[in-house]
Amino acid sequence: MSFVHPEFFLFMTPFVAFLFYLWLTQKAQEEHIFTPEALEKLHVDDQTVGLKGRNALFLVASLLIIMALAQPVMRGERLLDSVKILTLALDISKRPLGEFEAMKKNAIERINSTDGEIEIIAFDEKVYRIAPRSEDKKTLKELIGNLSPDGMKSTIADEEGMRKRCNGSDIVIVSGEKITHNVVKNESEKWEQIPLFYTPLGLAMLLIALALSSMSKRETVSLAMLALLCMGEKNLNAGVLDFTILDNATRAYEAKEYARSAKLFREYQQLHDSPQVRYNYANALFKAGDYEKARYWYENVNATDEKLARWVELNRAKLPMVKRDIPQKVVDKHVKMSAKREVKKINKGIQIRKSTVLFAY
């Protein structure tokens, strides 16, 4: 068995080992208060794996996941010698534009004169794949014809490194006017690679399941939450920080930045719609001078709470009656009288933030 990407062990294992070392050596909170002897007497066997045991299972699972990422493979059958793949390698190291165009022309002519599958790569100090193996000559020639001289950035042409990266049995190197044909001699040593990543990955999932199932009742993972996490690509945004939108909207209202407050209340209402949010949004619109929208949202609060419903009626009555052509001064006197009566009735149990009309919830 070998690994396609052993560098995963080098980069990830030390970090994971250090992290779990800290977890495995940490003391529980009660160990800082009671002596080990006292804890031993107080301990009740609940037939579950302890904290250190679960962390050990998670550690082994993490190492198995790293092994899966490194892509373990096993040698399978030897690839047939009869399989011929032509690799067209284009030297794109820095050269005059005339030689670059000649290289493209020679590569296209080589495609026209070749039968079977062709793969196209380019190389300078690195190797770049232009097209995987294909028999579609029209597409291959179009790809070569569209190559830009802007790709010539390095003066180094590493042919040895390019040969090691090639999968084809025949390599044709096109470098300007020069064409070099190489036949890979060790093709009989090429073997099929059977992937084995699913074995360590499956074991890791099993260990994680054992670690989670060993938690006590107090730490049991909600099955409903696990089901939600496995439902696929649905909108499951947690909205952990949504409360900051509501807090900013309230602060803007209290700072008399009513237009900004209305915008924030609207944003929060789209995330968490409720009669209270609609009411506060209508209040912000009212204070911002957008009376028509405020009237619409007052009418669509759909309050089920009796006290909130009275506040809605109270504030809606204060809206200027522009459409009825009734001067505001005529309405104000009646509104103020009814407002005082209503406030006395519903003030008990209603929280008002700093004398604003926002509903506290």
LOFIBA-257892 format. One record per residue (C-alpha): residue in three letters; x, y, z. Coordinates in steps of 0.1 Angstrom, whole numbers, plus 5000, padded with zeros to 4 digits. Each point is the difference from the previous one (the first is absolute). Layout:
[atom "ALA", [X, Y, Z]]
...
//
This chain:
[atom "MET", [5000, 5000, 5000]]
[atom "SER", [5012, 5035, 4992]]
[atom "PHE", [4986, 5035, 5002]]
[atom "VAL", [4993, 5025, 4972]]
[atom "HIS", [5003, 5030, 5022]]
[atom "PRO", [5022, 4991, 5030]]
[atom "GLU", [5005, 5037, 5007]]
[atom "PHE", [4967, 5001, 5019]]
[atom "PHE", [5017, 4980, 5028]]
[atom "LEU", [5028, 5026, 5002]]
[atom "PHE", [4977, 5030, 5000]]
[atom "MET", [4971, 4989, 5021]]
[atom "THR", [5011, 4973, 5024]]
[atom "PRO", [5022, 5023, 5022]]
[atom "PHE", [4972, 5025, 5004]]
[atom "VAL", [4974, 4973, 5009]]
[atom "ALA", [5023, 4983, 5024]]
[atom "PHE", [5008, 5032, 5018]]
[atom "LEU", [4963, 5010, 5002]]
[atom "PHE", [4989, 4966, 5014]]
[atom "TYR", [5030, 5000, 5024]]
[atom "LEU", [4985, 5032, 5016]]
[atom "TRP", [4965, 4984, 5001]]
[atom "LEU", [5012, 4967, 5015]]
[atom "THR", [5021, 5016, 5027]]
[atom "GLN", [4975, 5026, 5011]]
[atom "LYS", [4983, 4996, 5033]]
[atom "ALA", [4963, 5000, 5006]]
[atom "GLN", [4986, 5030, 5019]]
[atom "GLU", [4993, 4979, 5031]]
[atom "GLU", [5036, 4988, 5001]]
[atom "HIS", [5011, 5035, 5009]]
[atom "ILE", [4976, 5000, 5030]]
[atom "PHE", [5001, 4964, 5014]]
[atom "THR", [5028, 4976, 5006]]
[atom "PRO", [5003, 4968, 4979]]
[atom "GLU", [4990, 4980, 5031]]
[atom "ALA", [4968, 5020, 5005]]
[atom "LEU", [4991, 4997, 4963]]
[atom "GLU", [5005, 4963, 5001]]
[atom "LYS", [4976, 4997, 5029]]
[atom "LEU", [4974, 5022, 4982]]
[atom "HIS", [5004, 4983, 4967]]
[atom "VAL", [4970, 4980, 4987]]
[atom "ASP", [5006, 4976, 4971]]
[atom "ASP", [4975, 5011, 4973]]
[atom "GLN", [5013, 4974, 4975]]
[atom "THR", [5012, 5027, 4976]]
[atom "VAL", [5034, 5008, 4986]]
[atom "GLY", [5016, 5028, 5020]]
[atom "LEU", [5011, 5033, 4986]]
[atom "LYS", [5036, 4988, 4993]]
[atom "GLY", [4987, 4969, 4984]]
[atom "ARG", [4978, 5019, 4976]]
[atom "ASN", [5029, 5024, 4992]]
[atom "ALA", [5022, 4969, 4993]]
[atom "LEU", [4973, 4987, 4976]]
[atom "PHE", [4998, 5034, 4982]]
[atom "LEU", [5038, 5000, 4998]]
[atom "VAL", [5002, 4967, 4983]]
[atom "ALA", [4971, 5010, 4977]]
[atom "SER", [5019, 5032, 4990]]
[atom "LEU", [5031, 4980, 4992]]
[atom "LEU", [4980, 4977, 4978]]
[atom "ILE", [4984, 5029, 4982]]
[atom "ILE", [5035, 5014, 4993]]
[atom "MET", [5010, 4966, 4986]]
[atom "ALA", [4969, 5001, 4977]]
[atom "LEU", [5010, 5034, 4988]]
[atom "ALA", [5035, 4987, 4992]]
[atom "GLN", [4982, 4976, 4976]]
[atom "PRO", [5014, 4965, 5007]]
[atom "VAL", [5003, 4978, 4969]]
[atom "MET", [5008, 4964, 4993]]
[atom "ARG", [5017, 4986, 4969]]
[atom "GLY", [4976, 4982, 4978]]
[atom "GLU", [5005, 4985, 4966]]
[atom "ARG", [5027, 5010, 4976]]
[atom "LEU", [4988, 5024, 4973]]
[atom "LEU", [5000, 4984, 4965]]
[atom "ASP", [5030, 5008, 4978]]
[atom "SER", [4977, 5003, 4970]]
[atom "VAL", [4984, 5032, 5014]]
[atom "LYS", [5016, 5028, 4981]]
[atom "ILE", [4995, 5036, 5011]]
[atom "LEU", [5018, 5028, 4982]]
[atom "THR", [5011, 5029, 5022]]
[atom "LEU", [5005, 5032, 4981]]
[atom "ALA", [5023, 5022, 5022]]
[atom "LEU", [5003, 5036, 4991]]
[atom "ASP", [5031, 5019, 5011]]
[atom "ILE", [4986, 5034, 5011]]
[atom "SER", [5032, 5014, 5015]]
[atom "LYS", [5009, 5036, 4989]]
[atom "ARG", [5008, 5002, 4963]]
[atom "PRO", [4994, 5023, 4970]]
[atom "LEU", [4964, 5003, 4988]]
[atom "GLY", [5009, 4985, 4967]]
[atom "GLU", [5012, 4968, 5016]]
[atom "PHE", [4969, 4999, 5022]]
[atom "GLU", [4977, 5002, 4970]]
[atom "ALA", [5021, 4973, 4982]]
[atom "MET", [4996, 4978, 5031]]
[atom "LYS", [4962, 5003, 4998]]
[atom "LYS", [5001, 4992, 4962]]
[atom "ASN", [5022, 4969, 5005]]
[atom "ALA", [4978, 4988, 5028]]
[atom "ILE", [4968, 5003, 4979]]
[atom "GLU", [5017, 4981, 4971]]
[atom "ARG", [5010, 4972, 5024]]
[atom "ILE", [4964, 4997, 5012]]
[atom "ASN", [4988, 4997, 4964]]
[atom "SER", [5025, 4971, 4993]]
[atom "THR", [4993, 4981, 5032]]
[atom "ASP", [4973, 4973, 5006]]
[atom "GLY", [4988, 4991, 5034]]
[atom "GLU", [4998, 5019, 5033]]
[atom "ILE", [5021, 5031, 5006]]
[atom "GLU", [5006, 5020, 5031]]
[atom "ILE", [5015, 5035, 4999]]
[atom "ILE", [5022, 5015, 5027]]
[atom "ALA", [5022, 5031, 5001]]
[atom "PHE", [5031, 5004, 5021]]
[atom "ASP", [5027, 5024, 5010]]
[atom "GLU", [5013, 4996, 5036]]
[atom "LYS", [4965, 4986, 5008]]
[atom "VAL", [4976, 4977, 4982]]
[atom "TYR", [4965, 5012, 4989]]
[atom "ARG", [4972, 4979, 4987]]
[atom "ILE", [4983, 5015, 4969]]
[atom "ALA", [4978, 4970, 4990]]
[atom "PRO", [4994, 4965, 5014]]
[atom "ARG", [5004, 4971, 4976]]
[atom "SER", [4974, 5002, 4973]]
[atom "GLU", [4994, 4991, 4963]]
[atom "ASP", [4982, 5032, 4993]]
[atom "LYS", [5026, 5015, 4977]]
[atom "LYS", [4979, 5031, 4992]]
[atom "THR", [4998, 5011, 5036]]
[atom "LEU", [5037, 4992, 5007]]
[atom "LYS", [5011, 5021, 4970]]
[atom "GLU", [4977, 5029, 5011]]
[atom "LEU", [5016, 4999, 5035]]
[atom "ILE", [5035, 5002, 4985]]
[atom "GLY", [4990, 5027, 4976]]
[atom "ASN", [4987, 5022, 5028]]
[atom "LEU", [5032, 4997, 5021]]
[atom "SER", [5012, 5035, 5009]]
[atom "PRO", [5037, 5011, 5001]]
[atom "ASP", [4992, 5016, 5033]]
[atom "GLY", [5005, 4965, 5015]]
[atom "MET", [5038, 5002, 4993]]
[atom "LYS", [5011, 5012, 5034]]
[atom "SER", [5030, 4978, 5009]]
[atom "THR", [5034, 4995, 4982]]
[atom "ILE", [5003, 4964, 5014]]
[atom "ALA", [4988, 4969, 4981]]
[atom "ASP", [5001, 4970, 5024]]
[atom "GLU", [4997, 4970, 4976]]
[atom "GLU", [5009, 4974, 5026]]
[atom "GLY", [4974, 5012, 5024]]
[atom "MET", [4974, 5000, 4972]]
[atom "ARG", [5008, 4964, 4990]]
[atom "LYS", [4994, 4988, 5036]]
[atom "ARG", [4966, 5016, 5000]]
[atom "CYS", [4989, 4985, 4967]]
[atom "ASN", [4974, 4972, 4998]]
[atom "GLY", [5005, 4992, 4963]]
[atom "SER", [5022, 4973, 4985]]
[atom "ASP", [5012, 5024, 4972]]
[atom "ILE", [5011, 5035, 5006]]
[atom "VAL", [5004, 5026, 4972]]
[atom "ILE", [5018, 5031, 5012]]
[atom "VAL", [4994, 5031, 4978]]
[atom "SER", [5024, 5028, 5006]]
[atom "GLY", [4997, 5027, 4973]]
[atom "GLU", [5011, 4984, 4967]]
[atom "LYS", [5015, 4970, 5019]]
[atom "ILE", [4980, 4968, 5005]]
[atom "THR", [5013, 4972, 5022]]
[atom "HIS", [4984, 4966, 5002]]
[atom "ASN", [5006, 4979, 5032]]
[atom "VAL", [4987, 4965, 5007]]
[atom "VAL", [4995, 4991, 5037]]
[atom "LYS", [5021, 4969, 5006]]
[atom "ASN", [4986, 4991, 5034]]
[atom "GLU", [4963, 4998, 4990]]
[atom "SER", [4999, 4963, 5011]]
[atom "GLU", [5006, 5013, 5036]]
[atom "LYS", [4968, 5020, 5000]]
[atom "TRP", [4973, 4985, 5023]]
[atom "GLU", [4964, 5008, 5008]]
[atom "GLN", [4995, 5018, 5033]]
[atom "ILE", [4970, 4987, 5021]]
[atom "PRO", [4987, 5028, 5024]]
[atom "LEU", [4997, 4990, 5036]]
[atom "PHE", [4989, 5033, 5016]]
[atom "TYR", [4965, 4988, 5008]]
[atom "THR", [5014, 4975, 5026]]
[atom "PRO", [5016, 5025, 5024]]
[atom "LEU", [4971, 5024, 4993]]
[atom "GLY", [4974, 4974, 5009]]
[atom "LEU", [5019, 4991, 5032]]
[atom "ALA", [5002, 5037, 5010]]
[atom "MET", [4962, 5004, 4996]]
[atom "LEU", [4995, 4969, 5021]]
[atom "LEU", [5023, 5013, 5028]]
[atom "ILE", [4982, 5034, 4999]]
[atom "ALA", [4967, 4982, 5003]]
[atom "LEU", [5012, 4980, 5030]]
[atom "ALA", [5014, 5031, 5017]]
[atom "LEU", [4967, 5019, 4996]]
[atom "SER", [4979, 4971, 5011]]
[atom "SER", [5020, 4996, 5032]]
[atom "MET", [4991, 5035, 5012]]
[atom "SER", [4978, 5002, 5032]]
[atom "LYS", [4964, 5011, 4998]]
[atom "ARG", [5010, 5035, 5009]]
[atom "GLU", [5023, 5001, 4970]]
[atom "THR", [4978, 4980, 4975]]
[atom "VAL", [5001, 5015, 4965]]
[atom "SER", [4965, 5009, 4988]]
[atom "LEU", [4989, 4975, 4974]]
[atom "ALA", [4978, 5027, 4984]]
[atom "MET", [5030, 5022, 4996]]
[atom "LEU", [5020, 4972, 4984]]
[atom "ALA", [4971, 4994, 4976]]
[atom "LEU", [5000, 5036, 4990]]
[atom "LEU", [5037, 4999, 4993]]
[atom "CYS", [4996, 4971, 4977]]
[atom "MET", [4971, 5013, 4980]]
[atom "GLY", [5021, 5013, 4972]]
[atom "GLU", [5004, 5033, 4983]]
[atom "LYS", [4972, 5020, 5017]]
[atom "ASN", [5000, 5034, 5016]]
[atom "LEU", [5011, 4991, 5035]]
[atom "ASN", [5017, 5033, 5010]]
[atom "ALA", [5002, 5001, 5037]]
[atom "GLY", [4997, 5038, 5003]]
[atom "VAL", [5021, 5000, 5032]]
[atom "LEU", [5008, 5037, 4997]]
[atom "ASP", [4965, 5011, 4988]]
[atom "PHE", [4994, 5016, 5034]]
[atom "THR", [5026, 5027, 4991]]
[atom "ILE", [4978, 5012, 4972]]
[atom "LEU", [4971, 5004, 5025]]
[atom "ASP", [5023, 5018, 5025]]
[atom "ASN", [5013, 5023, 4974]]
[atom "ALA", [4965, 5008, 4988]]
[atom "THR", [4989, 5009, 5035]]
[atom "ARG", [5031, 5021, 5006]]
[atom "ALA", [4995, 5019, 4968]]
[atom "TYR", [4964, 5007, 5010]]
[atom "GLU", [5010, 5013, 5033]]
[atom "ALA", [5026, 5022, 4983]]
[atom "LYS", [4972, 5014, 4978]]
[atom "GLU", [5016, 4984, 4969]]
[atom "TYR", [4966, 4988, 4989]]
[atom "ALA", [5007, 4993, 4964]]
[atom "ARG", [5030, 4977, 5009]]
[atom "SER", [4979, 4985, 5028]]
[atom "ALA", [4972, 4992, 4975]]
[atom "LYS", [5025, 4984, 4976]]
[atom "LEU", [5014, 4978, 5028]]
[atom "PHE", [4965, 4990, 5013]]
[atom "ARG", [4990, 4990, 4965]]
[atom "GLU", [5032, 4979, 4997]]
[atom "TYR", [4992, 4983, 5033]]
[atom "GLN", [4964, 4995, 4991]]
[atom "GLN", [5010, 4981, 4968]]
[atom "LEU", [5020, 4976, 5022]]
[atom "HIS", [4976, 4997, 5030]]
[atom "ASP", [4966, 5012, 4992]]
[atom "SER", [4976, 5007, 5029]]
[atom "PRO", [4973, 5025, 5010]]
[atom "GLN", [5024, 5018, 5024]]
[atom "VAL", [5026, 5004, 4972]]
[atom "ARG", [4974, 5013, 4976]]
[atom "TYR", [4988, 5024, 5026]]
[atom "ASN", [5035, 5014, 5007]]
[atom "TYR", [5006, 5003, 4962]]
[atom "ALA", [4968, 5020, 4996]]
[atom "ASN", [5010, 5023, 5029]]
[atom "ALA", [5034, 5006, 4984]]
[atom "LEU", [4983, 5008, 4967]]
[atom "PHE", [4976, 5023, 5018]]
[atom "LYS", [5029, 5020, 5016]]
[atom "ALA", [5019, 5001, 4967]]
[atom "GLY", [4970, 5017, 4984]]
[atom "ASP", [4990, 4971, 4977]]
[atom "TYR", [4964, 5001, 5011]]
[atom "GLU", [4985, 4979, 4972]]
[atom "LYS", [5023, 4970, 5007]]
[atom "ALA", [4995, 5005, 5037]]
[atom "ARG", [4962, 4998, 4996]]
[atom "TYR", [5004, 4969, 4978]]
[atom "TRP", [5021, 4982, 5027]]
[atom "TYR", [4978, 5011, 5029]]
[atom "GLU", [4971, 4984, 4981]]
[atom "ASN", [5020, 4968, 4995]]
[atom "VAL", [5015, 4995, 5034]]
[atom "ASN", [4974, 4973, 5007]]
[atom "ALA", [5005, 5003, 5037]]
[atom "THR", [4987, 4971, 5021]]
[atom "ASP", [5011, 5017, 5033]]
[atom "GLU", [4972, 5023, 5012]]
[atom "LYS", [5024, 5026, 5014]]
[atom "LEU", [5020, 5001, 4968]]
[atom "ALA", [4968, 5003, 4980]]
[atom "ARG", [4990, 5031, 5020]]
[atom "TRP", [5034, 5016, 4994]]
[atom "VAL", [4996, 4994, 4963]]
[atom "GLU", [4966, 5018, 5000]]
[atom "LEU", [5014, 5028, 5021]]
[atom "ASN", [5029, 5007, 4977]]
[atom "ARG", [4981, 4995, 4968]]
[atom "ALA", [4975, 5027, 5012]]
[atom "LYS", [5029, 5024, 5003]]
[atom "LEU", [5008, 4997, 4963]]
[atom "PRO", [4993, 5032, 4980]]
[atom "MET", [4968, 4996, 4980]]
[atom "VAL", [5014, 5014, 4968]]
[atom "LYS", [4977, 4981, 4977]]
[atom "ARG", [4969, 5014, 5017]]
[atom "ASP", [5012, 5036, 4997]]
[atom "ILE", [4995, 5005, 5037]]
[atom "PRO", [5025, 5024, 5016]]
[atom "GLN", [5022, 4984, 5026]]
[atom "LYS", [4991, 5026, 5027]]
[atom "VAL", [4964, 4990, 4999]]
[atom "VAL", [5009, 4964, 5006]]
[atom "ASP", [5027, 5005, 5026]]
[atom "LYS", [4976, 5011, 5028]]
[atom "HIS", [4979, 4969, 4997]]
[atom "VAL", [5030, 4978, 4996]]
[atom "LYS", [5017, 5013, 5031]]
[atom "MET", [4969, 4995, 5021]]
[atom "SER", [4995, 4965, 4989]]
[atom "ALA", [5037, 4993, 5003]]
[atom "LYS", [5000, 5009, 5036]]
[atom "ARG", [4971, 4978, 5007]]
[atom "GLU", [5015, 4970, 4982]]
[atom "VAL", [5034, 5004, 5016]]
[atom "LYS", [4984, 4998, 5035]]
[atom "LYS", [4983, 4968, 4990]]
[atom "ILE", [5029, 4981, 4984]]
[atom "ASN", [5030, 5015, 5017]]
[atom "LYS", [5001, 4972, 5026]]
[atom "GLY", [5020, 4971, 4985]]
[atom "ILE", [5013, 5020, 4970]]
[atom "GLN", [5037, 5009, 5001]]
[atom "ILE", [5009, 5032, 4983]]
[atom "ARG", [5037, 5006, 4993]]
[atom "LYS", [5010, 5035, 5010]]
[atom "SER", [4966, 5014, 4991]]
[atom "THR", [5001, 4986, 4965]]
[atom "VAL", [4970, 4983, 4985]]
[atom "LEU", [5020, 4968, 4993]]
[atom "PHE", [4985, 4968, 5014]]
[atom "ALA", [5024, 4982, 5023]]
[atom "TYR", [5001, 4962, 4995]]
//
